[in-house]
Amino acid sequence: MTHSDCLLQENDSALEQDSSPASPPWFPGAFALRDQPHRPIPLISACQSVTGAINAPAPLLVHFTDWWSHHPLVYSYPTRQRIMSTSFPLQPPFPRTRSGSTVYFPLIDPPTIFSFGGSFNGALQGDLYSFSIDPAVSTPNLTAKLVATRGTAPTPRSEPLLAAADGHLFLWGGMTEEPGRAEQDTRIYSLSLSTSSWSRYTVSGPFPAATFGSTTTIFEVFFYVYAGTDMNGLAHDRLWQIDIDHCKLVSLSGLYMISKLRASSISMYISPVTSNSLWENVSYPRSPAARTGHSAIVYARSWIVFGGSNGENVFNDIWTFDFGKKEWTSVACLGSLPPPRQQHSALQLGEKMFVFGGVDGQTLKLCNMWALDL
């Protein structure tokens, strides 16, 4: 992240259907983002002076109209299930809550979103769906496809941690029972996207506490997960790492990592992780406050974290984690920032990080969009 980092506000706004003041958000059709005054809420501002922080220029307010479009979700099922559906009608898998999702970027084909588990109609799910859009058609439809897998699949669960790289999905954690009967699965799962086969690995020794509301990513040979809330409702700032290539799991003060599958290490994924796997605790002199429900993206060689909550306060601060130096740095922007939020969405598009929606400190659902100039 450079000194030119700043937040571009795409109009702190409510979604309104064009020419209709009473339309609900995400109504099918075209939408415009229109200005709306901030609602006063308590916040912890990243604009405060922070020793050693990167100072960015004042955010630039951008006045423009952005358009939203609505695409129907089309369901696709394996042939066997389509035949069975004549006697047992298939029930759509969505909407569901607390599922784990990730985006896989293949070398040639368009990106694909994968979603595992979650809660649907009050029951935990253990199915895997892929979502794809064909950019070649003039009016693309978002297609949800049930992925038929084999092998030792993860049990039904909510809030699993999911990431993708090198033709594989990696899954760790999640709640395998309903609240009050919660259990933690400490095993690591990987799915080969070429064979649709699951593998499961048992890791010995200490392991991280189950966390929810964490963020995860894969960078080079490691899979990272940062922070989150444990089963007791306590927010963490912990960083854990796992090195599959060397058959060991390592604990850092706030992140989780899983190594990517290499062609030279396929045999390592055929058998379970050996009993000599180790957890190591590495502390950092300076790191973000404990949080959950934050967002994070990877840009260049850094992980950019925004917002979240520790259960008492809701944040709108920005931190970066340098993968090479293994260091956290606070980014202090001058001027106004997006209102504090948690449980929001974020993605990278070009040279910007877009942040949308979420919940503020007073349970107000936000429907505004902001952009961080990278």
Secondary structure by P-SEA (a helix, b strand, c coil): ccccbbbbbccccccccccccccccccccbbbbbbbcccbbbbbccccccccbbbbccbbbbbbbbbbbbbbbbbbbcaaaaaacccccccccccccbbbbbbbbcccccbbbbbcccccccccccbbbbbbbccccccccbbbbbccccccccccccbbbbbbcccbbbbcccccccccbbbbbcbbbbbcccccbbbbbbbccccccccccbbbbbcccbbbbcbbbccccccccbbbbbbccccbbbbcccbbbbbccccccaaaaaccccccbbbbbbbbcccccccccbbbbbcccbbbbcbbbcccccccbbbbbcccccbbbbbbbccccccccccbbbbbcccbbbbcbbbccccccccbbbbbcc
